[in-house]
Amino acid sequence: MIDARSLVHRILSDRRLAYGLVFLVGYVALDYVSYVKPYRGLGITPWNPPPGLSIALIFLGGVFYAPFVLIAPALADMIVRGAALGPRLEIILSLAVGGTYLAGGLALKRIDTFDPRFRYVRDALTLIGVAVSAALVAAALYVAILRRSGTIFQNEVVAVAWRAAVGDIIGILVIAPLVLLAVVYRPWPRAEPLVLIQLASLLGALAVVFGYQEATAFQLFYLLFLPLLWIALSYGPPGAAVGLLLIQLGLIIGAEIRFGPDPGLGALQVLMIALAITGLIVGTIVAEREDAAARLRDQQASINRALRIRSAGEVAATIAHEINQPLTALSTYAGIAAKAMEDGRQDLLARALDKIRSESARANEVLSGIRELLRQGTLRKRSVDLKDKLAELEALLGEDLEKKGIRLMIDVDPDLPVFRADGVQLQQAIHNLIVNGAEAILGAGRSGTIKAEVAVSAGDVLIEVQDDGPGFPPGFDVNEPAPFTTTKPEGSGLGLAVARSIAEAHGGGLSITTSPRGARVVLRLPMEREGDEQDGQHH
């Protein structure tokens, strides 16, 4: 025979049994705390959190905890309400209600797409669906058993079922996410000093809702959405779960203080469901956005690594090709010098050493040229008639764009003079901007217009390319578009970066203005006329 001390030791040594006992204690505690404004002394309150604890336990621990979930309602009724309905009826109700939420937890566990970290909107919608389904079934069974036993009258069936279902839905949506996130979400977001202001705003909203006597009951409830959304947007699903719990506690306390024994809280229950659903969905949207941003960063890092490896290979091939000839010559002349030294031919040795010095200098010039090309590129400035360059672009791109429903308009200041620039690179920069605008318009699934204008302002040449596409998305760095950063699925992310580099190599710059009505990119180049370079050299 096992004594009591040994039995307790065995129970505590089995972690699952210990968790089951903790669950029963928590279930009874939540039932006791939430037993406010009950309907006719039954376990029906505006907020019933124990079912949320049951569903979370079954999801996390599985069917092992079924006995704990089945007996928990009867245990809570016995401790909190003194088993007012009688042992037999309490056990029947406990098995019916506990069994329903056992089935709800198992159903949630079988949904492979459900992530208890609430990383996607579908996770919140899945929990909402399970909560509503389980609560409706539990309420139906609860009312049927009470009606058959004669505990309630026929005209009370709808009211009792409604109160029971809505109270359970609220409890599940508030408690289940909090428990699941507490167990599986890592790491929890670190609270920042701003959280004190957020909590103060939440308490302030509760004070206004219940303290403004001229307003009708819950007329100002919508104010609670503001701090909840603020917290959810700041901390994601954990913030939403904690915010909902604090709001729920505040609502129960506030309703008790202001309305006393008045049980008419149907409006509060519906509003609380709306608030809980909104908070959970907003929290998951934040998590989904963070996941998308993380995946994008990983993809960009992978692309950058691949491009760096490819670029390194291309640079290595270029260096090998360009320097192979000087190295071959150096090897040849070194052999000649060694042979001349053996033969004592000083004249041949001197000529060979002079060739070695010359080829070494040539190899150094090759390496310097490659390094300069990789660092900032080279410009070959000549007299450029930009009107001709744009006419060539219009002939090259106009017909193809028109077939795609895009109109290309070219407008060049008739007084634009010929100036010095690298015409090939400048034309390539404008080409990139026009193609970028066309791809943005086509990506939005509509026709549109691209306008390229060239004008002179304050001694600078301004080349403006404007489209009426969707513009750049929020978060795109319009000040310094980074290489390999693109908003198009098929884009390389080099068009804007190359255009900016070309403008800066000319001593100018690139600026971007964006809105939902389109993007406007301006290349600014200093006006360099014929003779400017020579004048600068004379000075």
C-alpha positions as CSV (number, residue, x, y, z in Angstrom):
1,M,0.0,0.0,0.0
2,I,1.4,3.4,-1.0
3,D,1.2,6.1,1.6
4,A,0.0,9.7,0.8
5,R,3.5,11.2,0.8
6,S,4.8,8.6,-1.8
7,L,1.7,9.2,-4.0
8,V,2.3,13.0,-4.0
9,H,5.9,12.4,-4.8
10,R,5.1,10.2,-7.7
11,I,2.5,12.7,-9.1
12,L,4.9,15.6,-8.8
13,S,7.7,13.5,-10.4
14,D,5.5,12.9,-13.5
15,R,5.6,16.2,-15.2
16,R,2.4,15.6,-17.2
17,L,0.5,14.8,-14.0
18,A,1.9,17.9,-12.4
19,Y,0.8,20.0,-15.4
20,G,-2.7,18.4,-15.1
21,L,-2.9,19.5,-11.5
22,V,-1.7,23.0,-12.4
23,F,-4.4,23.1,-15.1
24,L,-7.2,22.1,-12.5
25,V,-6.0,24.8,-10.1
26,G,-5.9,27.4,-12.9
27,Y,-9.3,26.3,-14.2
28,V,-10.9,26.8,-10.8
29,A,-9.1,30.1,-10.2
30,L,-10.3,31.5,-13.6
31,D,-13.8,30.3,-12.9
32,Y,-13.7,32.0,-9.5
33,V,-12.3,35.3,-10.8
34,S,-14.7,35.4,-13.7
35,Y,-17.8,34.5,-11.7
36,V,-19.2,38.0,-12.0
37,K,-22.8,38.8,-13.0
38,P,-23.9,35.2,-13.3
39,Y,-27.2,34.2,-14.8
40,R,-29.5,32.8,-12.1
41,G,-26.5,31.4,-10.1
42,L,-25.4,29.2,-13.0
43,G,-21.9,29.0,-14.4
44,I,-22.9,31.5,-17.2
45,T,-21.1,34.8,-17.0
46,P,-20.3,37.6,-19.5
47,W,-16.7,36.3,-19.7
48,N,-15.9,32.6,-19.2
49,P,-12.2,32.0,-19.6
50,P,-11.8,28.3,-18.4
51,P,-12.8,26.8,-21.9
52,G,-9.8,28.7,-23.4
53,L,-7.5,27.0,-20.9
54,S,-9.0,23.6,-21.8
55,I,-8.5,24.0,-25.5
56,A,-4.9,25.3,-25.1
57,L,-4.1,22.4,-22.8
58,I,-5.4,19.7,-25.2
59,F,-3.7,21.4,-28.1
60,L,-0.3,21.4,-26.3
61,G,-0.6,18.1,-24.4
62,G,-2.9,15.9,-26.4
63,V,-5.5,13.4,-25.3
64,F,-3.5,12.5,-22.2
65,Y,-5.2,15.5,-20.4
66,A,-8.7,14.4,-21.4
67,P,-9.6,13.3,-17.9
68,F,-8.5,16.6,-16.4
69,V,-10.6,18.5,-19.0
70,L,-13.7,16.3,-18.4
71,I,-13.7,16.7,-14.6
72,A,-12.6,20.4,-14.5
73,P,-16.1,21.9,-14.9
74,A,-17.6,19.7,-12.2
75,L,-14.7,20.5,-9.8
76,A,-15.1,24.3,-10.5
77,D,-18.9,24.1,-9.9
78,M,-18.4,22.3,-6.6
79,I,-15.8,24.7,-5.3
80,V,-17.1,28.0,-6.7
81,R,-20.9,27.4,-6.6
82,G,-21.1,24.6,-4.1
83,A,-22.5,22.1,-6.6
84,A,-25.9,23.9,-6.5
85,L,-27.4,21.7,-9.3
86,G,-26.6,18.4,-7.5
87,P,-23.7,16.0,-8.0
88,R,-25.4,13.9,-10.8
89,L,-26.4,16.9,-12.9
90,E,-23.0,18.6,-12.3
91,I,-21.2,15.5,-13.6
92,I,-23.4,15.2,-16.7
93,L,-22.8,18.9,-17.5
94,S,-19.1,18.5,-16.8
95,L,-18.8,15.6,-19.2
96,A,-20.8,17.4,-21.9
97,V,-19.1,20.7,-21.7
98,G,-15.6,19.4,-21.0
99,G,-16.0,16.8,-23.8
100,T,-17.0,19.5,-26.3
101,Y,-13.8,21.6,-25.5
102,L,-11.8,18.4,-25.5
103,A,-13.0,17.8,-29.0
104,G,-12.3,21.4,-29.9
105,G,-8.7,21.2,-28.7
106,L,-8.1,17.9,-30.6
107,A,-9.7,19.4,-33.8
108,L,-7.3,22.4,-33.5
109,K,-4.4,20.1,-33.0
110,R,-5.3,18.2,-36.2
111,I,-5.3,21.3,-38.3
112,D,-1.7,21.1,-39.7
113,T,-1.7,24.7,-41.0
114,F,-2.4,26.2,-37.5
115,D,0.6,27.8,-35.9
116,P,0.2,28.5,-32.2
117,R,2.6,31.4,-32.5
118,F,-0.1,33.2,-34.6
119,R,2.3,34.1,-37.4
120,Y,-0.4,34.3,-40.1
121,V,-3.9,35.7,-40.3
122,R,-5.2,32.2,-41.0
123,D,-4.0,31.2,-37.5
124,A,-6.3,33.8,-35.9
125,L,-9.2,32.8,-38.2
126,T,-8.7,29.1,-37.4
127,L,-8.9,29.7,-33.7
128,I,-11.9,32.0,-34.1
129,G,-13.6,29.2,-36.1
130,V,-12.9,26.5,-33.5
131,A,-13.9,28.9,-30.7
132,V,-17.3,29.7,-32.2
133,S,-18.0,26.1,-33.2
134,A,-17.1,24.6,-29.9
135,A,-18.9,27.3,-27.9
136,L,-22.1,26.9,-29.9
137,V,-22.1,23.1,-29.4
138,A,-21.3,23.4,-25.7
139,A,-24.1,26.0,-25.2
140,A,-26.6,23.7,-27.0
141,L,-25.7,20.7,-24.9
142,Y,-25.7,22.8,-21.7
143,V,-29.1,24.2,-22.4
144,A,-30.5,20.9,-23.5
145,I,-29.4,19.2,-20.3
146,L,-30.7,22.1,-18.1
147,R,-34.0,22.1,-19.9
148,R,-34.5,18.4,-19.6
149,S,-33.7,18.5,-15.9
150,G,-36.2,21.3,-15.4
151,T,-33.6,23.8,-14.2
152,I,-34.6,26.4,-16.8
153,F,-37.9,27.1,-18.5
154,Q,-38.6,26.9,-22.2
155,N,-38.8,30.7,-22.6
156,E,-35.2,30.9,-21.2
157,V,-33.6,28.5,-23.6
158,V,-32.5,31.1,-26.2
159,A,-31.3,33.6,-23.6
160,V,-29.3,31.0,-21.7
161,A,-27.8,29.5,-24.8
162,W,-26.8,33.0,-26.1
163,R,-25.2,34.1,-22.9
164,A,-23.3,30.8,-22.5
165,A,-22.0,30.7,-26.1
166,V,-20.9,34.3,-26.2
167,G,-19.2,34.2,-22.8
168,D,-17.3,31.1,-23.8
169,I,-16.2,32.6,-27.2
170,I,-14.8,35.6,-25.4
171,G,-13.0,33.5,-22.9
172,I,-11.5,31.3,-25.6
173,L,-10.3,34.2,-27.7
174,V,-8.7,35.9,-24.7
175,I,-7.2,33.0,-22.8
176,A,-6.2,30.4,-25.4
177,P,-3.9,32.7,-27.5
178,L,-2.2,34.0,-24.3
179,V,-1.5,30.4,-23.0
180,L,-0.3,29.2,-26.4
181,L,1.9,32.2,-27.0
182,A,3.3,31.9,-23.4
183,V,4.4,28.3,-24.1
184,V,5.6,28.4,-27.8
185,Y,6.5,32.0,-28.7
186,R,10.2,32.7,-28.5
187,P,11.6,35.2,-27.9
188,W,8.9,37.4,-26.4
189,P,9.2,41.0,-27.5
190,R,11.1,43.1,-25.0
191,A,9.0,45.8,-23.4
192,E,10.2,49.3,-24.3
193,P,9.7,52.5,-22.2
194,L,6.8,53.4,-24.6
195,V,4.8,50.5,-23.1
196,L,4.1,52.6,-20.1
197,I,2.4,55.2,-22.2
198,Q,0.5,52.5,-24.0
199,L,-0.8,51.0,-20.8
200,A,-1.7,54.5,-19.5
201,S,-3.7,55.1,-22.7
202,L,-5.5,51.8,-22.2
203,L,-6.4,52.7,-18.6
204,G,-7.4,56.1,-19.8
205,A,-9.7,54.7,-22.4
206,L,-11.3,52.4,-19.8
207,A,-11.8,55.4,-17.5
208,V,-13.5,57.4,-20.2
209,V,-15.8,54.4,-21.2
210,F,-17.0,53.9,-17.6
211,G,-16.5,57.3,-16.1
212,Y,-18.3,59.5,-18.6
213,Q,-21.7,59.5,-17.0
214,E,-23.5,61.4,-19.8
215,A,-22.8,58.6,-22.3
216,T,-25.0,55.5,-22.4
217,A,-23.7,52.1,-21.6
218,F,-20.7,51.2,-23.7
219,Q,-21.4,54.1,-26.1
220,L,-17.7,55.0,-26.0
221,F,-16.5,51.4,-26.2
222,Y,-14.8,52.1,-29.6
223,L,-12.1,54.1,-27.7
224,L,-10.6,50.8,-26.5
225,F,-9.7,49.9,-30.0
226,L,-7.1,52.6,-30.2
227,P,-4.7,51.4,-27.4
228,L,-5.3,47.8,-28.3
229,L,-4.3,48.4,-32.0
230,W,-1.3,50.5,-30.8
231,I,0.0,47.6,-28.6
232,A,-0.7,45.0,-31.2
233,L,1.1,46.9,-33.9
234,S,4.1,47.4,-31.6
235,Y,4.4,43.9,-30.2
236,G,2.5,41.6,-32.6
237,P,0.5,38.6,-31.3
238,P,2.0,38.7,-27.7
239,G,1.0,42.3,-27.4
240,A,-2.5,41.7,-28.7
241,A,-3.0,38.8,-26.3
242,V,-1.8,40.7,-23.2
243,G,-3.8,43.8,-24.3
244,L,-7.0,41.8,-24.7
245,L,-6.5,40.3,-21.2
246,L,-6.0,43.7,-19.6
247,I,-9.0,45.1,-21.4
248,Q,-11.2,42.2,-20.4
249,L,-10.3,42.6,-16.8
250,G,-10.9,46.3,-17.0
251,L,-14.3,45.8,-18.6
252,I,-15.4,43.3,-15.9
253,I,-14.2,45.6,-13.1
254,G,-15.6,48.7,-14.7
255,A,-19.0,47.1,-15.4
256,E,-19.3,46.0,-11.8
257,I,-18.5,49.4,-10.5
258,R,-20.8,51.4,-12.8
259,F,-23.7,49.1,-13.4
260,G,-23.7,47.1,-10.1
261,P,-26.0,44.0,-10.2
262,D,-27.4,45.0,-13.6
263,P,-27.0,41.8,-15.7
264,G,-27.8,43.4,-19.1
265,L,-24.4,43.0,-20.6
266,G,-25.3,41.6,-24.0
267,A,-24.0,44.7,-25.8
268,L,-20.7,44.5,-23.9
269,Q,-20.3,40.8,-24.9
270,V,-20.7,41.5,-28.6
271,L,-18.4,44.4,-28.5
272,M,-15.8,42.4,-26.7
273,I,-15.9,39.7,-29.3
274,A,-15.4,42.3,-32.0
275,L,-12.5,43.7,-30.0
276,A,-10.9,40.3,-29.5
277,I,-11.2,39.3,-33.2
278,T,-9.7,42.7,-34.3
279,G,-6.8,42.5,-31.8
280,L,-5.9,38.9,-32.8
281,I,-6.1,39.6,-36.6
282,V,-4.0,42.8,-36.3
283,G,-1.4,41.0,-34.2
284,T,-1.1,38.3,-36.8
285,I,-0.9,40.8,-39.6
286,V,2.1,42.3,-37.8
287,A,3.7,38.9,-37.4
288,E,3.0,38.1,-41.0
289,R,4.6,41.3,-42.1
290,E,7.7,40.6,-40.0
291,D,8.0,37.1,-41.5
292,A,7.6,38.5,-45.0
293,A,10.3,41.1,-44.3
294,A,12.6,38.4,-42.8
295,R,12.1,36.2,-45.9
296,L,12.8,39.1,-48.2
297,R,16.0,39.9,-46.3
298,D,17.1,36.3,-46.6
299,Q,16.3,36.2,-50.3
300,Q,18.2,39.5,-50.9
301,A,21.1,38.2,-48.9
302,S,21.2,35.0,-51.0
303,I,20.9,37.0,-54.2
304,N,23.7,39.4,-53.0
305,R,25.9,36.4,-52.2
306,A,25.3,34.9,-55.6
307,L,25.9,38.1,-57.3
308,R,29.1,38.7,-55.4
309,I,30.3,35.2,-56.3
310,R,29.4,35.8,-59.9
311,S,31.0,39.3,-59.9
312,A,34.1,37.9,-58.2
313,G,34.3,35.3,-61.0
314,E,33.9,37.9,-63.7
315,V,36.5,40.1,-62.1
316,A,38.9,37.2,-61.7
317,A,38.4,36.3,-65.4
318,T,38.9,39.9,-66.5
319,I,42.1,40.2,-64.4
320,A,43.4,36.9,-65.7
321,H,42.7,37.8,-69.3
322,E,44.2,41.3,-69.1
323,I,47.3,40.5,-67.1
324,N,48.1,37.2,-68.7
325,Q,50.1,38.9,-71.5
326,P,52.3,41.0,-69.3
327,L,53.0,38.0,-67.0
328,T,53.9,35.9,-70.0
329,A,56.3,38.6,-71.3
330,L,57.8,38.9,-67.8
331,S,58.5,35.2,-67.7
332,T,60.1,35.3,-71.2
333,Y,62.3,38.2,-70.5
334,A,63.4,36.8,-67.1
335,G,64.5,33.7,-68.9
336,I,66.4,35.8,-71.4
337,A,68.0,37.8,-68.6
338,A,69.2,34.6,-66.8
339,K,70.7,33.2,-70.0
340,A,72.4,36.5,-70.8
341,M,73.9,36.6,-67.3
342,E,75.3,33.1,-67.8
343,D,76.8,34.0,-71.1
344,G,78.2,37.3,-69.9
345,R,76.3,39.3,-72.4
346,Q,75.8,42.6,-70.6
347,D,74.0,44.4,-73.4
348,L,71.4,41.6,-73.8
349,L,70.9,41.5,-70.0
350,A,70.4,45.3,-69.9
351,R,67.8,45.1,-72.7
352,A,66.0,42.2,-71.0
353,L,65.9,44.0,-67.6
354,D,64.5,47.1,-69.3
355,K,61.8,45.0,-70.9
356,I,61.0,43.4,-67.5
357,R,60.7,46.9,-66.0
358,S,58.4,48.0,-68.9
359,E,56.2,44.9,-68.7
360,S,55.9,45.3,-64.9
361,A,54.7,48.9,-65.3
362,R,52.2,47.7,-67.9
363,A,50.8,45.1,-65.6
364,N,50.5,47.7,-62.9
365,E,48.6,50.0,-65.3
366,V,46.2,47.1,-66.1
367,L,45.4,46.4,-62.5
368,S,44.9,50.1,-61.8
369,G,42.5,50.5,-64.7
370,I,40.5,47.5,-63.6
371,R,40.3,48.8,-60.0
372,E,39.2,52.2,-61.2
373,L,36.6,50.6,-63.4
374,L,35.2,48.5,-60.5
375,R,35.3,51.5,-58.1
376,Q,33.3,54.1,-60.1
377,G,33.5,53.4,-63.7
378,T,35.0,55.6,-66.4
379,L,33.5,58.4,-68.4
380,R,34.3,59.3,-71.9
381,K,33.0,62.8,-72.2
382,R,32.3,64.2,-75.6
383,S,29.9,66.7,-77.1
384,V,26.4,65.3,-76.8
385,D,23.2,66.4,-78.4
386,L,20.6,64.9,-76.0
387,K,17.8,65.5,-78.4
388,D,19.3,63.0,-80.8
389,K,19.9,60.5,-78.0
390,L,16.3,60.7,-76.9
391,A,15.1,60.4,-80.4
392,E,17.1,57.1,-80.7
393,L,15.4,55.9,-77.5
394,E,12.0,56.8,-78.8
395,A,12.6,54.9,-82.0
396,L,14.0,52.0,-80.0
397,L,11.3,51.7,-77.3
398,G,8.2,53.7,-78.6
399,E,6.7,51.1,-80.8
400,D,7.1,48.2,-78.4
401,L,5.6,50.2,-75.5
402,E,2.7,51.4,-77.6
403,K,1.8,47.7,-78.3
404,K,1.7,47.2,-74.6
405,G,-0.7,50.1,-74.1
406,I,2.0,52.5,-72.8
407,R,2.5,55.9,-74.5
408,L,6.0,57.3,-74.5
409,M,6.2,61.1,-74.6
410,I,9.5,63.0,-75.2
411,D,9.8,66.7,-74.5
412,V,13.2,68.4,-74.9
413,D,13.8,72.1,-74.3
414,P,14.3,73.6,-77.7
415,D,17.0,75.8,-76.3
416,L,19.0,72.9,-74.8
417,P,22.6,73.4,-76.0
418,V,25.1,70.7,-76.9
419,F,27.1,69.9,-73.8
420,R,29.9,67.5,-72.7
421,A,28.9,64.1,-71.2
422,D,29.3,60.4,-71.7
423,G,26.4,60.0,-74.2
424,V,26.4,56.2,-74.2
425,Q,26.1,55.9,-70.4
426,L,23.6,58.8,-70.2
427,Q,21.4,57.2,-72.8
428,Q,21.6,53.9,-70.9
429,A,20.5,55.7,-67.6
430,I,17.5,57.2,-69.3
431,H,16.7,53.8,-71.0
432,N,16.7,52.2,-67.5
433,L,14.3,54.8,-66.1
434,I,11.8,54.4,-69.0
435,V,11.9,50.6,-68.8
436,N,11.4,50.7,-65.0
437,G,8.3,53.0,-65.4
438,A,6.9,50.7,-68.1
439,E,7.4,47.6,-65.9
440,A,5.7,49.3,-63.0
441,I,2.7,50.2,-65.1
442,L,2.4,46.7,-66.6
443,G,2.8,45.2,-63.1
444,A,-0.3,47.1,-62.0
445,G,-2.2,45.6,-64.9
446,R,-3.2,48.8,-66.7
447,S,-2.2,51.1,-69.5
448,G,-0.4,54.4,-68.9
449,T,1.9,57.1,-70.0
450,I,5.7,57.7,-69.5
451,K,7.0,61.2,-70.1
452,A,10.6,62.1,-70.5
453,E,11.5,65.8,-70.2
454,V,14.8,67.6,-70.5
455,A,15.3,71.2,-69.4
456,V,18.0,73.5,-68.2
457,S,17.7,75.0,-64.7
458,A,20.2,77.1,-62.7
459,G,23.1,75.9,-65.0
460,D,22.1,72.2,-64.7
461,V,20.6,69.8,-67.1
462,L,17.5,68.2,-65.6
463,I,16.3,64.9,-67.1
464,E,12.9,63.9,-65.7
465,V,11.2,60.6,-66.3
466,Q,7.7,60.4,-64.9
467,D,5.1,57.6,-65.1
468,D,1.5,57.2,-63.9
469,G,2.0,53.7,-62.4
470,P,1.5,52.7,-58.8
471,G,4.7,54.4,-57.5
472,F,7.3,52.8,-55.2
473,P,5.9,50.8,-52.2
474,P,6.3,52.0,-48.6
475,G,9.7,51.3,-47.2
476,F,11.6,51.7,-50.5
477,D,14.6,53.9,-49.9
478,V,13.9,56.8,-52.4
479,N,17.0,58.7,-51.2
480,E,19.6,56.0,-51.9
481,P,18.2,53.1,-54.0
482,A,20.6,50.3,-53.1
483,P,21.9,47.9,-55.8
484,F,20.0,44.6,-56.1
485,T,17.0,46.1,-54.3
486,T,14.0,45.8,-56.6
487,T,10.2,46.0,-56.3
488,K,9.6,43.9,-59.4
489,P,9.6,40.0,-59.5
490,E,11.8,39.9,-62.5
491,G,13.9,43.0,-61.8
492,S,17.6,42.9,-61.0
493,G,17.6,45.9,-58.8
494,L,20.4,47.6,-60.8
495,G,18.5,50.1,-63.0
496,L,18.1,52.9,-60.5
497,A,21.5,52.2,-58.8
498,V,23.2,52.4,-62.2
499,A,21.4,55.6,-63.2
500,R,22.4,57.1,-59.9
501,S,26.0,56.1,-60.3
502,I,26.1,57.6,-63.8
503,A,24.6,60.9,-62.6
504,E,27.1,61.1,-59.7
505,A,30.0,60.2,-62.0
506,H,29.0,63.3,-64.0
507,G,29.1,65.4,-60.8
508,G,25.3,65.4,-60.5
509,G,22.7,63.3,-58.7
510,L,19.4,61.4,-58.8
511,S,16.2,62.2,-56.9
512,I,12.9,60.2,-56.6
513,T,9.4,61.4,-55.8
514,T,6.7,58.7,-55.5
515,S,3.0,58.6,-54.8
516,P,0.1,56.2,-55.6
517,R,-0.3,58.2,-58.8
518,G,3.2,57.3,-60.1
519,A,6.9,57.9,-59.7
520,R,9.1,60.8,-60.9
521,V,12.8,60.3,-61.2
522,V,15.1,63.3,-62.0
523,L,18.7,63.1,-63.1
524,R,20.6,66.3,-62.5
525,L,23.8,66.9,-64.4
526,P,26.0,70.0,-64.3
527,M,26.2,71.8,-67.6
528,E,29.7,71.3,-69.0
529,R,30.2,73.1,-72.3
530,E,33.0,72.8,-74.8
531,G,36.1,74.5,-73.6
532,D,35.2,74.2,-69.8
533,E,37.8,71.4,-69.3
534,Q,40.5,73.3,-71.1
535,D,39.7,76.5,-69.1
536,G,39.9,74.5,-65.9
537,Q,43.3,73.3,-66.8
538,H,44.6,76.8,-67.7
539,H,43.6,78.0,-64.2
